[in-house]
Amino acid sequence: MLIDAEIEKIIGTIILKGDKKYVQPASYDIRVGDEIYLPERGKRLNLKRGEFEHLQPFESVLIKTLEEVRIPKNMSCLVQPSSKLSTRGLIYTGGSIDPGYEGYLWINIRNMAPMHEEIEYGQPIASIQFIRLKDNVKTGYAEAHGRIDILPRERLPHKPERTLYDWIEISKKLDNVGLEVTNVKSNLDHIKSLLFGVFYAAVAGIIAGVVIVILLETIARVRSLFPPF
C-alpha cells in the first residue's frame, strides 16, 4: 500500500487534478466535483466553486469526484468512507477500483443524520488507498469498458416509486399542524372566555334577581307594619 511520500509522487499522473494537501499518511482524500445526482428527487445538478446542495435526512446523493484517476494495470484501489463525515451521519459503504480504470469516480452517500447536511463543491468526501500488485493484470478496466467520464446509464440509481422520507414536506406539515393546534387552542381559549363570561353574567343575574326579590319583600313587610293614615 502506498504511503504519503509515494502518493504525492503520483499526483499529476495517476491522480489528476489532485492537491498535495489532501494526501493522508496512507491514502488520498477525494473531493466533490461539479456534478451530483439525487435519485429521490430524480435530479442531476451541476455545482461550481462555492456552491452546495442540502441533503435531506435519509436522502442519498451520487457524487462525481473532482479528481480523475488513471490506475495502472499493476495497481488496485480501495475507496473508504470519510470518518469525519461518518460522525455527522453521512454514510458510504466503500468500494474498490479495478486495475486499469480511467476516469472519474462516483461516490454514493446517504444522510442518516436527523438534520440537513451540506454537500459542497471541493469538499473531501471519501479516501482512496493505493495498492501495488505483483504484476500487471491481463486486461485493464479501461481496455474492456472504456473511460468513465459520465456515469453509465446502467449505474444510475433507480428513482423510488414513492419517496419514503421527505424531510421538507414533513417539516411543512408539522409546521401546519402546529399552526392549526395553536389556532384551535386560541379558539378554545376564546370559547372558554365566552362561556365563563356567560356563566358569570348568569350568576350575577340570579344574584341580582334574588336581591331584588328580597328587597321587594322587605319593602312590602315594612309597609304592612305601617298602615297608611
N, CA, C and O of each residue as an XYZ file, in Angstrom:
916
protein
N       0.851     -1.191      0.000
C       0.000      0.000      0.000
C       0.885      1.239      0.000
O       1.857      1.319      0.752
N       0.541      2.211     -0.855
C       1.357      3.412     -0.970
C       1.182      4.297      0.268
O       0.091      4.409      0.825
N       2.287      4.918      0.678
C       2.252      5.853      1.797
C       2.344      7.281      1.254
O       2.454      7.483      0.044
N       2.298      8.258      2.140
C       2.171      9.663      1.739
C       3.198     10.132      0.713
O       2.837     10.772     -0.275
N       4.477      9.818      0.936
C       5.518     10.285      0.007
C       5.303      9.715     -1.389
O       5.529     10.404     -2.385
N       4.864      8.455     -1.466
C       4.610      7.828     -2.761
C       3.343      8.387     -3.407
O       3.280      8.543     -4.626
N       2.346      8.684     -2.595
C       1.099      9.232     -3.140
C       1.337     10.621     -3.725
O       0.765     10.971     -4.757
N       2.186     11.412     -3.060
C       2.498     12.741     -3.591
C       3.128     12.649     -4.979
O       2.896     13.510     -5.828
N       3.911     11.619     -5.203
C       4.594     11.464     -6.490
C       3.645     11.096     -7.631
O       3.948     11.359     -8.795
N       2.500     10.490     -7.307
C       1.594     10.064     -8.386
C       0.523     11.120     -8.689
O      -0.321     10.916     -9.563
N       0.558     12.252     -7.964
C      -0.352     13.352     -8.298
C       0.097     13.953     -9.623
O       1.253     14.348     -9.774
N      -0.807     14.018    -10.565
C      -0.492     14.517    -11.898
C      -0.362     13.399    -12.912
O      -0.466     13.640    -14.115
N      -0.131     12.153    -12.436
C      -0.037     11.019    -13.365
C      -1.164     10.012    -13.108
O      -1.906      9.657    -14.025
N      -1.286      9.564    -11.883
C      -2.363      8.629    -11.528
C      -3.555      9.380    -10.942
O      -4.706      9.035    -11.212
N      -3.278     10.407    -10.140
C      -4.333     11.275     -9.601
C      -4.266     12.601    -10.357
O      -3.328     13.376    -10.171
N      -5.247     12.860    -11.199
C      -5.293     14.111    -11.944
C      -6.172     15.109    -11.186
O      -7.141     14.731    -10.527
N      -5.812     16.389    -11.293
C      -6.492     17.480    -10.581
C      -6.353     17.310     -9.065
O      -7.184     17.807     -8.305
N      -5.312     16.614     -8.631
C      -5.096     16.384     -7.212
C      -4.386     17.542     -6.541
O      -3.899     18.459     -7.204
N      -4.332     17.492     -5.221
C      -3.696     18.531     -4.425
C      -2.980     17.843     -3.268
O      -3.572     17.014     -2.577
N      -1.714     18.180     -3.054
C      -0.915     17.508     -2.024
C      -1.465     17.700     -0.622
O      -1.199     16.883      0.259
N      -2.224     18.760     -0.396
C      -2.735     18.982      0.964
C      -3.822     17.976      1.342
O      -4.223     17.906      2.504
N      -4.299     17.200      0.372
C      -5.300     16.170      0.666
C      -4.677     14.781      0.774
O      -5.385     13.776      0.848
N      -3.349     14.736      0.782
C      -2.641     13.467      0.968
C      -2.614     13.136      2.463
O      -2.227     13.964      3.288
N      -3.028     11.924      2.791
C      -3.012     11.429      4.164
C      -1.861     10.424      4.318
O      -1.228     10.084      3.319
N      -1.569      9.938      5.529
C      -0.431      9.031      5.716
C      -0.419      7.817      4.778
O       0.649      7.395      4.335
N      -1.591      7.254      4.472
C      -1.622      6.096      3.575
C      -2.822      6.141      2.644
O      -3.298      5.100      2.190
N      -3.325      7.369      2.351
C      -4.484      7.499      1.462
C      -4.549      8.918      0.906
O      -3.760      9.789      1.271
N      -5.511      9.120      0.016
C      -5.738     10.449     -0.549
C      -7.226     10.754     -0.433
O      -8.061      9.910     -0.760
N      -7.569     11.976      0.039
C      -8.964     12.390      0.172
C      -9.500     12.922     -1.156
O      -9.041     13.953     -1.649
N     -10.469     12.218     -1.728
C     -11.079     12.704     -2.965
C     -12.216     13.655     -2.623
O     -12.800     13.579     -1.542
N     -12.527     14.560     -3.565
C     -13.445     15.657     -3.266
C     -14.665     15.666     -4.184
O     -14.699     15.012     -5.226
N     -15.666     16.439     -3.750
C     -16.906     16.594     -4.523
C     -16.605     17.394     -5.789
O     -15.999     18.464     -5.737
N     -17.041     16.854     -6.921
C     -16.826     17.516     -8.197
C     -17.996     18.383     -8.632
O     -18.757     18.883     -7.804
N     -18.130     18.554     -9.942
C     -19.097     19.517    -10.472
C     -20.456     18.912    -10.814
O     -21.298     19.581    -11.412
N     -20.675     17.651    -10.439
C     -21.948     17.030    -10.786
C     -22.414     16.087     -9.674
O     -21.641     15.274     -9.169
N     -23.677     16.210     -9.308
C     -24.267     15.289     -8.336
C     -25.624     14.837     -8.860
O     -26.275     15.538     -9.635
N     -26.036     13.651     -8.419
C     -27.325     13.103     -8.823
C     -28.106     12.738     -7.572
O     -27.606     12.036     -6.693
N     -29.353     13.230     -7.501
C     -30.221     12.986     -6.348
C     -31.361     12.071     -6.783
O     -32.357     12.547     -7.327
N     -31.229     10.755     -6.551
C     -32.219      9.807     -7.076
C     -33.622     10.000     -6.527
O     -34.595      9.834     -7.262
N     -33.752     10.353     -5.230
C     -35.099     10.541     -4.665
C     -35.840     11.687     -5.338
O     -37.067     11.673     -5.436
N     -35.084     12.682     -5.801
C     -35.715     13.818     -6.489
C     -35.723     13.626     -8.003
O     -36.418     14.340     -8.725
N     -34.941     12.651     -8.477
C     -34.829     12.451     -9.918
C     -34.127     13.605    -10.598
O     -34.442     13.940    -11.740
N     -33.156     14.231     -9.895
C     -32.483     15.425    -10.415
C     -30.979     15.213    -10.543
O     -30.357     14.552     -9.712
N     -30.417     15.781    -11.585
C     -28.973     15.858    -11.765
C     -28.605     17.336    -11.699
O     -29.135     18.139    -12.467
N     -27.697     17.706    -10.784
C     -27.346     19.099    -10.572
C     -25.870     19.335    -10.839
O     -25.040     18.453    -10.622
N     -25.551     20.528    -11.309
C     -24.165     20.941    -11.505
C     -23.766     21.910    -10.397
O     -24.519     22.820    -10.049
N     -22.580     21.702     -9.853
C     -22.059     22.569     -8.799
C     -20.829     23.314     -9.303
O     -20.062     22.802    -10.118
N     -20.660     24.535     -8.798
C     -19.469     25.325     -9.071
C     -18.776     25.648     -7.763
O     -19.322     25.406     -6.686
N     -17.592     26.187     -7.855
C     -16.840     26.550     -6.650
C     -17.678     27.485     -5.774
O     -18.211     28.488     -6.249
N     -17.784     27.142     -4.497
C     -18.546     27.944     -3.558
C     -20.016     27.556     -3.465
O     -20.746     28.092     -2.631
N     -20.460     26.624     -4.320
C     -21.860     26.203     -4.297
C     -22.029     24.904     -3.515
O     -21.100     24.103     -3.408
N     -23.230     24.710     -2.971
C     -23.514     23.488     -2.228
C     -24.985     23.127     -2.395
O     -25.791     23.931     -2.864
N     -25.312     21.918     -2.005
C     -26.692     21.440     -2.044
C     -27.034     20.825     -0.699
O     -26.214     20.116     -0.115
N     -28.235     21.086     -0.201
C     -28.683     20.483      1.052
C     -29.146     19.057      0.799
O     -29.908     18.785     -0.128
N     -28.671     18.165      1.637
C     -29.085     16.770      1.584
C     -30.035     16.525      2.745
O     -29.665     16.717      3.904
N     -31.262     16.102      2.441
C     -32.262     15.883      3.476
C     -31.948     14.623      4.277
O     -31.210     13.759      3.803
N     -32.498     14.509      5.480
C     -32.328     13.265      6.251
C     -32.819     12.058      5.462
O     -33.900     12.083      4.875
N     -32.011     11.000      5.456
C     -32.270      9.727      4.781
C     -32.266      9.836      3.256
O     -32.628      8.881      2.567
N     -31.863     10.982      2.729
C     -31.747     11.127      1.280
C     -30.344     10.710      0.843
O     -29.380     10.871      1.592
N     -30.236     10.174     -0.373
C     -28.935      9.763     -0.896
C     -28.513     10.686     -2.034
O     -29.340     11.360     -2.648
N     -27.215     10.701     -2.301
C     -26.675     11.509     -3.388
C     -25.534     10.750     -4.041
O     -24.715     10.137     -3.357
N     -25.481     10.791     -5.350
C     -24.398     10.183     -6.112
C     -23.497     11.311     -6.594
O     -23.942     12.197     -7.323
N     -22.229     11.280     -6.187
C     -21.317     12.410     -6.375
C     -20.216     12.056     -7.363
O     -19.545     11.034     -7.221
N     -20.038     12.903     -8.354
C     -18.896     12.780     -9.258
C     -17.698     13.453     -8.598
O     -17.808     14.575     -8.103
N     -16.569     12.779     -8.589
C     -15.394     13.335     -7.909
C     -14.757     14.457     -8.722
O     -14.840     14.488     -9.950
N     -14.124     15.369     -8.005
C     -13.360     16.430     -8.663
C     -12.126     15.832     -9.334
O     -11.748     16.214    -10.441
N     -11.511     14.884     -8.630
C     -10.314     14.233     -9.175
C     -10.669     13.195    -10.250
O     -11.738     12.585    -10.235
N      -9.748     13.030    -11.157
C      -9.821     11.966    -12.159
C      -8.647     11.025    -11.880
O      -7.574     11.474    -11.478
N      -8.845      9.738    -12.089
C      -7.756      8.794    -11.820
C      -7.415      7.986    -13.069
O      -8.266      7.738    -13.923
N      -6.159      7.588    -13.151
C      -5.678      6.675    -14.203
C      -4.886      5.573    -13.499
O      -3.679      5.690    -13.290
N      -5.576      4.528    -13.148
C      -4.965      3.459    -12.369
C      -4.195      2.521    -13.313
O      -4.776      1.993    -14.262
N      -2.910      2.313    -13.063
C      -2.151      1.387    -13.915
C      -2.612     -0.050    -13.732
O      -3.339     -0.364    -12.789
N      -2.186     -0.912    -14.633
C      -2.627     -2.313    -14.626
C      -1.975     -3.124    -13.512
O      -2.350     -4.273    -13.278
N      -0.998     -2.530    -12.823
C      -0.381     -3.233    -11.690
C      -0.764     -2.595    -10.357
O      -0.013     -2.657     -9.384
N      -1.960     -1.975    -10.333
C      -2.400     -1.310     -9.112
C      -3.917     -1.457     -8.959
O      -4.656     -1.450     -9.943
N      -4.360     -1.587     -7.717
C      -5.782     -1.600     -7.379
C      -6.003     -0.596     -6.254
O      -5.056     -0.198     -5.576
N      -7.242     -0.191     -6.058
C      -7.534      0.828     -5.047
C      -8.750      0.445     -4.217
O      -9.668     -0.226     -4.689
N      -8.729      0.889     -2.976
C      -9.884      0.769     -2.091
C     -10.398      2.170     -1.783
O      -9.627      3.069     -1.448
N     -11.697      2.337     -1.900
C     -12.325      3.630     -1.571
C     -13.041      3.463     -0.247
O     -13.921      2.614     -0.105
N     -12.655      4.282      0.725
C     -13.183      4.171      2.083
C     -13.989      5.421      2.447
O     -13.680      6.516      1.977
N     -15.022      5.259      3.286
C     -15.775      6.445      3.730
C     -14.921      7.331      4.624
O     -14.011      6.859      5.305
N     -15.224      8.603      4.610
C     -14.529      9.560      5.467
C     -15.053      9.438      6.897
O     -16.258      9.539      7.130
N     -14.155      9.222      7.847
C     -14.582      9.093      9.249
C     -15.167     10.409      9.758
O     -16.064     10.404     10.601
N     -14.666     11.530      9.251
C     -15.181     12.834      9.674
C     -16.637     12.988      9.275
O     -17.453     13.490     10.049
N     -16.964     12.547      8.050
C     -18.348     12.654      7.593
C     -19.232     11.614      8.269
O     -20.411     11.861      8.525
N     -18.654     10.447      8.558
C     -19.436      9.390      9.210
C     -19.945      9.843     10.571
O     -21.053      9.491     10.975
N     -19.128     10.629     11.280
C     -19.561     11.118     12.591
C     -20.716     12.106     12.468
O     -21.445     12.336     13.433
N     -20.884     12.690     11.282
C     -22.000     13.612     11.035
C     -23.220     12.875     10.496
O     -24.270     13.480     10.275
N     -23.080     11.560     10.283
C     -24.222     10.785      9.813
C     -24.251     10.554      8.322
O     -25.220      9.992      7.810
N     -23.191     10.980      7.585
C     -23.117     10.734      6.144
C     -22.415      9.393      5.920
O     -21.235      9.237      6.231
N     -23.157      8.436      5.379
C     -22.691      7.058      5.293
C     -22.349      6.679      3.854
O     -23.091      6.977      2.919
N     -21.200      6.011      3.705
C     -20.778      5.463      2.420
C     -20.202      4.079      2.686
O     -19.352      3.919      3.563
N     -20.655      3.082      1.942
C     -20.242      1.711      2.225
C     -18.861      1.375      1.693
O     -18.291      0.352      2.074
N     -18.305      2.214      0.817
C     -16.973      1.937      0.279
C     -17.037      1.071     -0.971
O     -18.104      0.611     -1.378
N     -15.862      0.859     -1.572
C     -15.795      0.059     -2.796
C     -14.360     -0.103     -3.237
O     -13.427      0.221     -2.501
N     -14.191     -0.610     -4.450
C     -12.845     -0.829     -4.979
C     -12.759     -0.278     -6.395
O     -13.774     -0.084     -7.063
N     -11.534     -0.031     -6.842
C     -11.270      0.429     -8.199
C     -10.386     -0.611     -8.875
O      -9.319     -0.964     -8.372
N     -10.844     -1.087    -10.006
C     -10.112     -2.143    -10.707
C      -8.831     -1.623    -11.347
O      -8.739     -0.442    -11.680
N      -7.843     -2.494    -11.520
C      -6.638     -2.118    -12.259
C      -6.998     -1.631    -13.670
O      -7.878     -2.189    -14.325
N      -6.315     -0.599    -14.115
C      -6.554     -0.081    -15.455
C      -7.742      0.855    -15.572
O      -8.101      1.257    -16.679
N      -8.356      1.208    -14.460
C      -9.513      2.114    -14.507
C      -9.045      3.521    -14.878
O      -8.005      3.981    -14.406
N      -9.822      4.201    -15.730
C      -9.530      5.579    -16.108
C     -10.813      6.394    -16.094
O     -11.842      5.959    -16.613
N     -10.747      7.567    -15.505
C     -11.900      8.458    -15.497
C     -12.215      8.969    -14.110
O     -11.384      8.919    -13.203
N     -13.436      9.464    -13.963
C     -13.896      9.992    -12.681
C     -14.516      8.869    -11.849
O     -14.869      7.810    -12.368
N     -14.637      9.125    -10.561
C     -15.282      8.174     -9.658
C     -16.651      8.714     -9.277
O     -16.891      9.920     -9.332
N     -17.545      7.810     -8.890
C     -18.883      8.189     -8.444
C     -19.107      7.592     -7.060
O     -19.062      6.376     -6.875
N     -19.346      8.460     -6.106
C     -19.472      8.062     -4.697
C     -20.926      8.232     -4.244
O     -21.504      9.310     -4.375
N     -21.497      7.170     -3.719
C     -22.896      7.198     -3.269
C     -22.953      7.416     -1.752
O     -22.529      6.553     -0.983
N     -23.470      8.551     -1.335
C     -23.543      8.931      0.070
C     -25.009      8.983      0.506
O     -25.872      9.445     -0.241
N     -25.278      8.506      1.722
C     -26.630      8.638      2.279
C     -26.549      9.386      3.608
O     -25.685      9.117      4.442
N     -27.467     10.326      3.781
C     -27.521     11.116      5.006
C     -28.407     10.418      6.030
O     -29.625     10.362      5.861
N     -27.800      9.880      7.099
C     -28.546      9.206      8.163
C     -28.725     10.102      9.387
O     -29.201      9.647     10.427
N     -28.345     11.374      9.264
C     -28.494     12.307     10.382
C     -29.905     12.891     10.390
O     -30.527     12.996      9.333
N     -30.424     13.273     11.558
C     -31.774     13.832     11.633
C     -31.815     15.325     11.309
O     -32.603     16.066     11.897
N     -30.980     15.763     10.389
C     -30.926     17.170     10.004
C     -30.330     17.277      8.606
O     -29.770     16.315      8.079
N     -30.458     18.450      8.020
C     -29.878     18.668      6.705
C     -28.350     18.686      6.793
O     -27.775     19.131      7.786
N     -27.713     18.195      5.737
C     -26.255     18.263      5.630
C     -25.903     18.878      4.276
O     -26.585     18.645      3.278
N     -24.840     19.656      4.259
C     -24.432     20.314      3.021
C     -23.436     19.453      2.248
O     -22.504     18.897      2.827
N     -23.643     19.350      0.939
C     -22.678     18.748      0.031
C     -22.116     19.889     -0.805
O     -22.811     20.455     -1.650
N     -20.855     20.220     -0.563
C     -20.255     21.410     -1.171
C     -19.189     21.023     -2.194
O     -18.455     20.051     -2.014
N     -19.123     21.794     -3.252
C     -18.090     21.590     -4.263
C     -16.703     21.667     -3.625
O     -16.421     22.600     -2.873
N     -15.832     20.694     -3.919
C     -14.474     20.689     -3.396
C     -14.336     20.107     -2.008
O     -13.231     20.057     -1.468
N     -15.441     19.664     -1.417
C     -15.419     19.095     -0.062
C     -14.868     17.670     -0.094
O     -15.323     16.874     -0.915
N     -13.895     17.308      0.773
C     -13.436     15.911      0.847
C     -14.598     15.002      1.223
O     -15.330     15.279      2.174
N     -14.765     13.914      0.470
C     -15.946     13.077      0.651
C     -15.612     11.613      0.936
O     -16.430     10.899      1.517
N     -14.432     11.161      0.539
C     -14.004      9.774      0.782
C     -12.488      9.718      0.585
O     -11.872     10.710      0.195
N     -11.899      8.571      0.852
C     -10.441      8.440      0.687
C     -10.110      7.195     -0.144
O     -10.819      6.188     -0.115
N      -9.001      7.309     -0.886
C      -8.530      6.196     -1.714
C      -7.211      5.665     -1.154
O      -6.301      6.428     -0.831
N      -7.133      4.362     -1.050
C      -5.873      3.694     -0.712
C      -5.365      2.975     -1.964
O      -6.115      2.264     -2.632
N      -4.089      3.171     -2.267
C      -3.494      2.615     -3.487
C      -2.667      1.383     -3.137
O      -1.807      1.429     -2.257
N      -2.936      0.288     -3.832
C      -2.266     -0.991     -3.548
C      -1.543     -1.477     -4.807
O      -2.156     -1.663     -5.858
N      -0.234     -1.677     -4.680
C       0.539     -2.220     -5.804
C       0.349     -3.728     -5.896
O       0.345     -4.425     -4.881
N       0.193     -4.224     -7.115
C       0.052     -5.652     -7.361
C       1.405     -6.241     -7.753
O       2.328     -5.508     -8.107
N       1.518     -7.556     -7.688
C       2.776     -8.221     -8.042
C       3.092     -8.091     -9.521
O       4.259     -8.084     -9.914
N       2.048     -7.987    -10.345
C       2.258     -7.918    -11.793
C       1.076     -7.204    -12.432
O       0.083     -6.915    -11.764
N       1.182     -6.923    -13.711
C       0.067     -6.331    -14.443
C      -1.033     -7.359    -14.667
O      -0.760     -8.540    -14.884
N      -2.296     -6.891    -14.612
C      -3.402     -7.772    -14.980
C      -3.428     -7.899    -16.508
O      -2.859     -7.065    -17.213
N      -4.083     -8.933    -17.008
C      -4.124     -9.143    -18.456
C      -4.870     -8.027    -19.182
O      -4.395     -7.485    -20.179
N      -6.031     -7.702    -18.666
C      -6.863     -6.675    -19.314
C      -7.308     -5.662    -18.274
O      -7.950     -6.023    -17.288
N      -6.970     -4.394    -18.488
C      -7.377     -3.345    -17.571
C      -8.837     -2.955    -17.785
O      -9.437     -3.260    -18.816
N      -9.386     -2.277    -16.793
C     -10.803     -1.893    -16.858
C     -11.096     -1.019    -18.074
O     -12.073     -1.256    -18.783
N     -10.257     -0.008    -18.324
C     -10.496      0.910    -19.442
C     -10.407      0.187    -20.783
O     -11.114      0.541    -21.726
N      -9.538     -0.829    -20.873
C      -9.432     -1.599    -22.114
C     -10.727     -2.345    -22.407
O     -11.116     -2.499    -23.565
N     -11.385     -2.804    -21.359
C     -12.612     -3.591    -21.543
C     -13.867     -2.714    -21.606
O     -14.818     -3.049    -22.311
N     -13.874     -1.601    -20.878
C     -15.105     -0.816    -20.766
C     -14.949      0.640    -21.184
O     -15.945      1.355    -21.286
N     -13.738      1.091    -21.426
C     -13.514      2.480    -21.790
C     -13.410      3.394    -20.582
O     -13.613      2.964    -19.446
N     -13.095      4.652    -20.831
C     -13.009      5.651    -19.761
C     -14.396      5.933    -19.191
O     -15.405      5.788    -19.881
N     -14.430      6.332    -17.935
C     -15.689      6.716    -17.293
C     -15.655      8.224    -17.063
O     -15.177      8.687    -16.028
N     -16.160      8.983    -18.024
C     -16.260     10.429    -17.882
C     -17.659     10.844    -17.444
O     -17.828     11.852    -16.757
N     -18.653     10.072    -17.840
C     -20.020     10.285    -17.376
C     -20.521      8.960    -16.805
O     -20.032      7.890    -17.167
N     -21.473      9.046    -15.937
C     -21.981      7.835    -15.288
C     -22.787      7.015    -16.289
O     -23.731      7.530    -16.888
N     -22.427      5.737    -16.480
C     -23.200      4.890    -17.390
C     -24.646      4.753    -16.936
O     -24.928      4.738    -15.738
N     -25.554      4.654    -17.886
C     -26.981      4.567    -17.574
C     -27.298      3.404    -16.638
O     -28.146      3.514    -15.753
N     -26.596      2.279    -16.853
C     -26.896      1.102    -16.034
C     -26.467      1.280    -14.576
O     -26.893      0.518    -13.708
N     -25.625      2.282    -14.303
C     -25.194      2.520    -12.934
C     -26.002      3.622    -12.253
O     -25.783      3.915    -11.077
N     -26.939      4.236    -12.989
C     -27.787      5.245    -12.366
C     -28.727      4.582    -11.373
O     -29.378      3.594    -11.713
N     -28.813      5.098    -10.163
C     -29.750      4.514     -9.188
C     -31.184      4.768     -9.614
O     -31.486      5.788    -10.232
N     -32.065      3.834     -9.281
C     -33.470      3.976     -9.641
C     -34.143      5.010     -8.749
O     -33.886      5.089     -7.548
N     -35.005      5.793     -9.366
C     -35.820      6.712     -8.585
C     -36.907      5.904     -7.887
O     -37.617      5.138     -8.539
N     -37.051      6.062     -6.563
C     -38.077      5.284     -5.853
C     -39.470      5.630     -6.362
O     -39.740      6.775     -6.724
N     -40.361      4.622     -6.388
C     -41.726      4.857     -6.843
C     -42.434      5.859     -5.941
O     -43.305      6.614     -6.374
N     -42.038      5.840     -4.688
C     -42.631      6.772     -3.730
C     -41.557      7.157     -2.722
O     -40.886      6.298     -2.150
N     -41.404      8.459     -2.514
C     -40.395      8.918     -1.563
C     -40.766      8.464     -0.161
O     -41.846      8.773      0.342
N     -39.850      7.724      0.464
C     -40.133      7.191      1.781
C     -40.029      8.249      2.866
O     -40.708      8.180      3.890
N     -39.176      9.222      2.625
C     -38.931     10.191      3.696
C     -38.575     11.532      3.073
O     -37.477     11.712      2.546
N     -39.501     12.457      3.136
C     -39.261     13.794      2.607
C     -39.280     14.780      3.768
O     -40.340     15.197      4.236
N     -38.093     15.140      4.217
C     -37.964     15.963      5.414
C     -38.607     17.328      5.242
O     -39.226     17.850      6.169
N     -38.462     17.905      4.058
C     -39.012     19.229      3.823
C     -40.536     19.198      3.911
O     -41.147     20.038      4.571
N     -41.148     18.205      3.229
C     -42.608     18.107      3.253
C     -43.121     17.803      4.659
O     -44.114     18.376      5.106
N     -42.429     16.895      5.350
C     -42.849     16.559      6.714
C     -42.707     17.779      7.618
O     -43.574     18.033      8.456
N     -41.625     18.534      7.457
C     -41.429     19.734      8.269
C     -42.554     20.734      8.020
O     -43.075     21.342      8.954
N     -42.928     20.900      6.724
C     -44.017     21.828      6.406
C     -45.323     21.363      7.046
O     -46.074     22.160      7.609
N     -45.582     20.037      6.946
C     -46.812     19.502      7.520
C     -46.830     19.653      9.035
O     -47.859     19.985      9.623
N     -45.678     19.406      9.663
C     -45.599     19.576     11.118
C     -45.817     21.031     11.514
O     -46.473     21.325     12.513
N     -45.247     21.952     10.702
C     -45.464     23.376     10.978
C     -46.934     23.728     10.835
O     -47.485     24.473     11.644
N     -47.576     23.176      9.782
C     -49.006     23.445      9.574
C     -49.846     22.869     10.713
O     -50.787     23.503     11.190
N     -49.483     21.636     11.145
C     -50.199     21.024     12.266
C     -50.029     21.869     13.523
O     -50.986     22.102     14.262
N     -48.789     22.328     13.758
C     -48.537     23.172     14.924
C     -49.352     24.462     14.869
O     -49.881     24.921     15.882
N     -49.449     25.054     13.638
C     -50.232     26.277     13.477
C     -51.711     26.002     13.728
O     -52.394     26.791     14.381
N     -52.205     24.871     13.201
C     -53.608     24.511     13.409
C     -53.897     24.256     14.886
O     -54.935     24.672     15.401
N     -52.972     23.570     15.565
C     -53.145     23.324     17.004
C     -53.190     24.641     17.764
O     -53.996     24.816     18.678
N     -52.306     25.575     17.374
C     -52.288     26.888     18.025
C     -53.601     27.620     17.805
O     -54.145     28.241     18.718
N     -54.114     27.535     16.543
C     -55.384     28.193     16.238
C     -56.533     27.565     17.022
O     -57.391     28.272     17.552
N     -56.545     26.220     17.094
C     -57.597     25.525     17.844
C     -57.539     25.910     19.311
O     -58.565     26.171     19.940
N     -56.309     25.943     19.858
C     -56.145     26.322     21.262
C     -56.625     27.744     21.499
O     -57.263     28.040     22.509
N     -56.304     28.634     20.538
C     -56.735     30.024     20.664
C     -58.260     30.112     20.631
O     -58.865     30.851     21.406
N     -58.878     29.339     19.714
C     -60.343     29.332     19.623
C     -60.972     28.765     20.898
O     -61.973     29.279     21.396
N     -60.359     27.687     21.418
C     -60.871     27.097     22.656
C     -60.772     28.085     23.815
O     -61.686     28.202     24.631
N     -59.636     28.798     23.871
C     -59.482     29.808     24.930
C     -60.547     30.892     24.791
O     -61.098     31.364     25.785
N     -60.836     31.291     23.522
C     -61.848     32.313     23.281
C     -63.229     31.810     23.711
O     -63.985     32.521     24.374
N     -63.546     30.558     23.318
C     -64.833     29.963     23.704
C     -64.931     29.837     25.222
O     -65.971     30.106     25.824
N     -63.810     29.418     25.824
C     -63.774     29.292     27.280
C     -64.052     30.632     27.947
O     -64.793     30.706     28.927
N     -63.450     31.693     27.404
C     -63.670     33.037     27.963
C     -65.128     33.432     27.814
O     -65.720     33.993     28.736
N     -65.718     33.137     26.638
C     -67.127     33.461     26.414
C     -68.031     32.689     27.371
O     -68.968     33.253     27.937
N     -67.746     31.388     27.550
C     -68.557     30.571     28.452
C     -68.461     31.079     29.881
O     -69.460     31.167     30.595
N     -67.229     31.416     30.288
C     -67.071     31.964     31.637
C     -67.821     33.287     31.767
O     -68.425     33.566     32.802
N     -67.777     34.109     30.697
C     -68.496     35.384     30.721
C     -69.994     35.174     30.854
O     -70.666     35.844     31.638
N     -70.516     34.208     30.052
C     -71.943     33.901     30.127
C     -72.301     33.364     31.513
O     -73.310     33.746     32.106
N     -71.439     32.462     32.016
C     -71.688     31.878     33.342
C     -71.717     32.956     34.422
O     -72.623     32.997     35.254
N     -70.700     33.833     34.392
C     -70.637     34.892     35.400
C     -71.831     35.834     35.254
O     -72.401     36.279     36.250
N     -72.206     36.134     34.010
C     -73.359     37.023     33.793
C     -74.636     36.377     34.333
O     -75.468     37.041     34.951
N     -74.777     35.059     34.086
C     -75.962     34.350     34.585
C     -75.995     34.348     36.112
O     -77.035     34.604     36.719
N     -74.842     34.054     36.728
C     -74.765     34.048     38.191
C     -75.078     35.427     38.742
O     -75.818     35.583     39.713
N     -74.481     36.438     38.081
C     -74.718     37.813     38.526
C     -76.191     38.161     38.383
O     -76.755     38.830     39.249
N     -76.823     37.717     37.296
C     -78.255     37.981     37.091
C     -79.096     37.305     38.151
O     -80.037     37.901     38.675
N     -78.765     36.060     38.474
C     -79.507     35.328     39.513
C     -79.391     36.038     40.851
O     -80.374     36.244     41.563
N     -78.125     36.412     41.175
C     -77.903     37.106     42.461
C     -78.671     38.420     42.484
O     -79.296     38.762     43.488
N     -78.623     39.161     41.370
C     -79.348     40.444     41.312
C     -80.850     40.212     41.460
O     -81.536     40.974     42.140
N     -81.358     39.153     40.818
C     -82.796     38.836     40.929
C     -83.183     38.498     42.353
O     -84.207     38.959     42.859
N     -82.344     37.679     43.003
C     -82.613     37.316     44.399
C     -82.626     38.551     45.288
O     -83.497     38.701     46.145
N     -81.651     39.435     45.077
C     -81.560     40.666     45.873
C     -82.799     41.519     45.666
O     -83.363     42.057     46.619
N     -83.217     41.639     44.416
C     -84.410     42.455     44.117
C     -85.648     41.861     44.797
O     -86.456     42.579     45.386
N     -85.775     40.528     44.699
C     -86.931     39.868     45.348
C     -86.913     40.110     46.854
O     -87.946     40.411     47.452
N     -85.734     39.977     47.463
C     -85.614     40.204     48.911
C     -85.974     41.636     49.268
O     -86.661     41.895     50.256
N     -85.484     42.582     48.423
C     -85.787     43.989     48.681
C     -87.287     44.264     48.570
O     -87.868     44.968     49.397
N     -87.898     43.695     47.534
C     -89.341     43.910     47.353
C     -90.129     43.328     48.518
O     -91.063     43.958     49.015
N     -89.757     42.125     48.958
C     -90.438     41.510     50.091
C     -90.251     42.338     51.371
O     -91.174     42.501     52.170
N     -89.034     42.850     51.537
C     -88.740     43.671     52.720
C     -89.582     44.941     52.717
O     -90.143     45.329     53.742
N     -89.664     45.582     51.555
C     -90.474     46.815     51.434
C     -91.932     46.519     51.722
O     -92.624     47.284     52.394
N     -92.391     45.368     51.188
C     -93.811     45.005     51.418
C     -94.070     44.777     52.898
O     -95.112     45.190     53.406
N     -93.163     44.140     53.591
C     -93.341     43.882     55.012
C     -93.309     45.190     55.811
O     -94.096     45.367     56.741
N     -92.415     46.091     55.455
C     -92.327     47.379     56.144
C     -93.631     48.146     55.973
O     -94.149     48.738     56.920
N     -94.144     48.127     54.767
C     -95.407     48.834     54.504
C     -96.568     48.222     55.308
O     -97.474     48.912     55.775
N     -96.488     46.882     55.442
C     -97.583     46.230     56.211
C     -97.543     46.598     57.689
O     -98.575     46.565     58.360
N     -96.371     46.946     58.203
C     -96.251     47.342     59.611
C     -96.724     48.770     59.828
O     -97.106     49.138     60.939
N     -96.700     49.542     58.817
C     -97.123     50.935     58.933
C     -98.239     51.188     57.947
O     -98.009     51.618     56.816
N     -99.513     50.902     58.415
C    -100.651     51.120     57.520
C    -100.823     52.606     57.228
O    -100.504     53.447     58.068
N    -101.311     52.919     56.079
C    -101.469     54.338     55.690
C    -102.560     54.995     56.503
O    -103.550     54.356     56.860
N    -102.375     56.304     56.803
C    -103.363     57.056     57.606
C    -104.502     57.479     56.705
O    -105.446     58.122     57.163
